[in-house]
Amino acid sequence: MKRSAVVAALVISVLLVTGCSRKKAQADPAAPEVLVTTVTPRDVPRVLERVATLDGFINANINAQVLGYIVSREYQEGSVVKKGDLLFQIDPRPFEAALAQAKGTLAKDQANQAKADADEKRAIDLFNKKVISDQERDTAIAAGGSSRASVEADEAAVKQLELNLGYARVTAPIDGVAGFTNNQVGDLVGPSTGALTTVSQVDPIKAIVTAGEGPFTDFVSRHPDQKERETYIKSLDFHLILGNGEEYPHKGTFYALDRNLDPKTGSIRYYVTFPNPGNILRPGQFGKVRFVADQKKGAMVVPQEAVNELQGNFQVAVVDQNNKVSIRPVKMGERIDELWEVTDGLKPGDKVVVQGLQKAREGLTVTVKEWTPPAQSPTPKPSTSPQKP
């Protein structure tokens, strides 16, 4: 009897547990939670990005102006130099000797000129007194003129030799960073032997940017008035993205547009200058120049993570007023920062699922919460559609 009672109690327990499990299985599952955003037309910045190469604002090739041997290098390669600093010393002795000789010739001819001037004056006086003939007077005048010409030639020779002696001191023509030397002490250098080194002014430094012929033509058509175009360009703020992906802390300004397009590449160059305190940036570096070209008016944009791409087709999940999901095909335009423009398939007021897309199936009822966008970065990211200046 006791065994029968125990068995009966176990059977009843099993039936109760099984019944409870079936009730739980039959209960409706809770509606999954998704985060949505409401589509609203708004003005968004159109950000463009161009590859750029950095170069010195001025690159001065330092050449020897006279033929001679280098006797010393007076600067530290790669260091900052000031205008007028001595970079190389060419052996000055040949130029000093030539200058001394020229000064001696000048002194001799100046003495001869003094005598010729006196003879000329005396001859004119005697001619006026009818003491000498016309021929004697003319001979004295010619001799005086020849002496003066000789002195002028000597003075010019002295000035040239003084210049040559000065050229023996090769100095920096600008403030900047001096590069490695191409010649060593003892080398024979001259005007035809090439640059001794290069000094680059790197503060400010310029970024060389190129734009294609098509975008350039479109840019000019959108800004046909020259004054308005110049005002617009000067109002742009340029950001430099370095090779490691970091943003350079100083903003750049437009400097100049090249006069012609390169017929080989069909592109035109323009310069953007950036402050460069401490000479952090150097010529030859690569980077990207980023700027806000204009505002795209009334764009229908959604977060990029709300768009599902499948074999070149795009879909978004839209939640209606009854919290039911419908999967809607859409056409996409430009990617603008973290957003993506929808050109067809959505209307203002639609609620689009941003997070929880894997839960949002066609016809499913969901629990809706508002999506909060993350904090924006200080520099907008570029659009990835075909770019225009």
Phi, psi and omega in degrees: 000316180297319179297320180297320180295319180294316180297319180296320180295320179294318180298317180297319180297316180298318180295321180295316180297318180296320179295318179296321181295320180294323179296320179294321181292326182281344181291145180293136178290153179293144179294131180294152182263134177229156177254130185236160172231147180268128182287124180224126177299136179205164179272127181233148180288141174260109187259129179248154181222132181233145173288138183224152174241130181277145178212158178297145177298321170226132175244106184260113174284126182266111182245152173283130180269346180227159179274127180181177181263136176288126179254344177197150170248124192253010180230158176271123182302135180082006183264167177277132179236158178254157177302129180095349178296141179284127179257311180225149173242118174270144182311114186274350189299317178299324181285326177294319179293316180296322179293319179297319179295318180295323178293324177295316178298320178297316180297318179297314181290329175295322177294315177299324179294320179300317179293318181294323178296319179294317178297320180296315180297318181294319181295320179295320179296316179293324179295319179297331178271006179061036179267325181242165183276172176299320182296318179295319177298314182296322179298318180293320179295318179297319180297320178295318178296319178297320179296318180295320178297321179296320179294318179297320177295319178296319179296319177296320179296320179297317179298318180296318180290329174294321175297316180299320177295321176295323179294341176295338172264107181270112186246165179282128180277345182216165168283139179170195179257125180271133182277187177294151180276147177263353181225153183245168177302133181101345179287143174273120183235162179191186183300336184256007185265002178093176184289136175287320176195184178227136174249126182245129170279116186246005175227098006282165175247151182249145174255126179267118184241146178240146176230142181290163182297319180298306177300324179295316179297319179295320179299315180294323180292330178279341178228071186288333181280126185297315181296317178295322180295317179294320178297317179298313183297318181291340180278350184284142172256126182254139177244141181253122176258119185284172183298334179273006178091352180278153179269132177292136190287345184255138178280153179253165178230151178294138181246307184199152175249135182297158185282339185214162174272146177287116182294339180282320184255346182068029181233162178236144182261149168217156185251139172236130182256144179233137171301145184222059179296138181080002179055043180293317181271147181228151176304143179098345178291149175253151178196193177229135176261126184239139179204156177273112184285315181191187178253132175271115188279134172059038181282139174269104186239149175226158174300143183299329181289349179278350185260131177253123181253131181220109177053045176083357176255148185240142180222151170227155177261121182248134180256127181274187184292341177264012180064028175261144185267137169230134179271122188239128175288143182222162173249137187249151177246234183281146166273123184236108184058235179268005184254167179222127182282133175256118182268341180201141176116347178232157175228159179304137179098344178298141177258116185252135179287127179258313179236139184100022181299327182293340178268340188274099178252158183305125177082357183281139175274133185232163172265127190255134170228152183284135178277137178253121182292148177289165178298137181282145174287152183297331180251120179299148177273155186283157170287153182252009175277171177307131192264151174231152183291000000 
